[in-house]
Structures are given as structure tokens and as C-alpha cells.
């Protein structure tokens, strides 16, 4: 198994663990509504660490980076896992 495959599997494992954690925390909520709170990079690391995004001069790159740090963490980890599997596929053919 290559390092890219291993990184993809680890990323998918962490994605599943984050999703499981979110599901358990929403079930344990005492509110009347079952709210599924989404964990993002901003909520884990903190808003202050991402102030550099506003200083990016190109608007399209700024919007893309802003979208990546505010998307749900389990989806981000799942997509990173797919990226590692694709990297393995392309590097093993060479």
C-alpha cells in the first residue's frame, strides 16, 4: 500500500469519526429541535487564525479559500481522501 493510499484511508477514517461525533452530539442535545451542528475548520481552530484570508487580493481565490475553511470538516476530509487516492492513481501509472 502506498503512502497516498494510506493517507486517503486515514483521511476517510477521520471523516467518519467527525461525522459520528457530530451525530452523537446532536442526539445528546437537550433542545427540542434535533439540530445537527456542523464542525468546520473555523470552529475548531478559531476565527482569529483566518484573518489572513481577507488580505488575499484576488477575489476568486479569496472566496475559494473562505469556502474551504467554512465547509463541514467531514466533507473536507472526505474530499482530501479522494484527492490522495487520485494522486496514488496518477503516480502509480508513471
N, C-alpha and C positions, 0 to 999 in steps of 0.2 A: 504494500500500500504506500503510495507516495505521500509526501508532506502536504500537498494540496488536497488530496482526498481526506487525509486525517483532519486538516483544518476545516474542511467543509462539514465533516461529520461532527466535529466539536461545536461548530457554529450552529448546526441544526439541533444538537443536544441542548445548548444554552437557550436557543429559541424556544424549544419545547418546555424547558424549565421556567422560563419567564412567563410563558403563556399559562402554565399550570399554576404558578404563583399568583398571577392576576386573577385566574378563575377562583382559586381558593379564597383570596382576599375579597373578591366581590360576593362570594357566598357567605362569608363571615360578617359582612356588613350588617349593621343593626338598622339601617334605614328601611323604609317601606318599599322603596324602589330598588330593584336589583340593578345597580349601576356598575358597569364594567369599566373601571378606570384604567386608562392606558398608560403604561410606563414608557417614557421617552428618554433620550439622552439628556435633554434639558432638565427633566425632573430628577434624574439620577445624579448628574454632575453639578447642576446649578446654572441658573440664568447668567450669572456674572462671568462665567468662563466662556461664554459665547458672544460677548460683546464685539469681538473682532469681526464677526460676520457683517455687521453694519458698515465696516470700513472697506469692504470689497467694492471696487469701482465698477465692475461690470454687473449690471442688474440681473442678467440671466444666471450668472454663476452665484450671485448672492441669493437669489430665490431658490436655486437648486440646493445649496448648502443649508439654507434655512429649512427647506422641506425635509432634508435628510435628518437633521437633528431634532425635528419635531414629529417625525413619523413614529408609530409604535415600535418599540425596541424588538419585539419578537419578529415583526415583518422585516426590519432592517437586518437582523441576524440571519433570517432565512434567506434573504437575497444575497448576503455576503457568502453564505454557504453555497448557493448556486454559482456565484462568481468563482469560488475556489474550484468547484467541480469543472467548470468550463476552462479554467486555467490548466487544470490537470489534463483535460482532453486535448487542448491545443499543444501543450508542451510534450505530451507523450507521443504525438504524431511526428515530432521533429527528430 
